[in-house]
Amino acid sequence: MLTIGRMLDLSRLRALHAVSVHGSVAGAAAALGYTPSAVSQQIAKLERETRTTLLERRGRGVALTEEARHLADTARELLAIVERAETTLEERRGRPSGLLTVAAFASAARGLLPRVLADLARRHPALDVRLTEVDPHLSVDLVARGVTDLAVAHDWDIAPLPAPEGVEQAVIGDDRCDLVVPAGHPFTTRAAVRRTDLAGQRWVCQPPGRVCHDWLVRTLRTAGLEPDIAHVAEENHTIVALVAAGLGIAVVPRLGTGALPPGAVAVPLEPGPVRRLYALWRTGAARRPAITEAVRALQAHWPAAAPLPGDLPSVPRADGAARQ
């Protein structure tokens, strides 16, 4: 039975909530910007305060006890109340301030967020922005659960971005993707390559389950082609390096990729794949000046993050809007 003898420390409840969301002490530490040891210490103090066992060993990891799950649900409600109070105070001040946690997928964290964070730090010294790089499929859930304040996520035509109840979103911009081939490849002599020309090619791409991988497989199969995926890598820089070594071809988003190394050449693919980037935040924080200012900065810095914005024709989206 859970026994509470005095008022609980909010930071310890936040640590427990993070463990419940991420399923591990290490995951909670990464999300909160702490060390795993610090999170474990917070949980241990909370156990002493409540005189209750909250975490149990399960193999190499931990699991929440039934009492811990109930306390984590209460923690989520309390954190939502605190967020509303902080939003009201910041709104009354009329300027961004306090802590703003941001989650972004790897290429956005590398290609867009450095400019945005530097802009926010320069304009709003009272605002403390903390960035965490996360897998793109996790970011929406992190916002919905209250683990992070703002997320940068993306979708493709084959996988629209879900917007659960209580989460709002705004378009940041469209990230074009190029067909990257080894220098000397026959495609380098063409002004553009059509999808039907891709038969017999060896591919380098991200692992199954990633949107880039699923887009490639579904697109080629729609064109009557079965992809020959020779190499699988997580990072676009690794994928490009494998292409430059002559080991295959790849479809690579421009954001965060940077200049191609010697041995790799970008060729336009028709119709060209485009992914759309979004900013997401909880409805309860929509009035917070830090959120509105961060979204402004993301949209303002997008043109510089997406190189060569006019070198390919617009590609219509499935929803009828032109992708630029």
Secondary structure, DSSP 8 states (H G I E B T S, - for coil): -----S---HHHHHHHHHHHHHSSHHHHHHHHT--HHHHHHHHHHHHHHHTS--EEEETTEEEE-HHHHHHHHHHHHHHHHHHHHHHHHHHHHTS--EEEEEEE-HHHHHHTHHHHHHHHHHH-TTEEEEEEE--GGGHHHHHHTTS-SEEEEEEBTTB-----TTEEEEEEEEEEEEEEEETT-GGGGSS-EEGGGGTT-EEEE--TTSHHHHHHHHHHHHTT---EEEEE-SSHHHHHHHHHTTS-BEEEESTTT-S--TTEEEE-EES--EEEEEEEEEGGGTT-HHHHHHHHHHHHHHHHHS--TTSS--EE-TTS-EE-
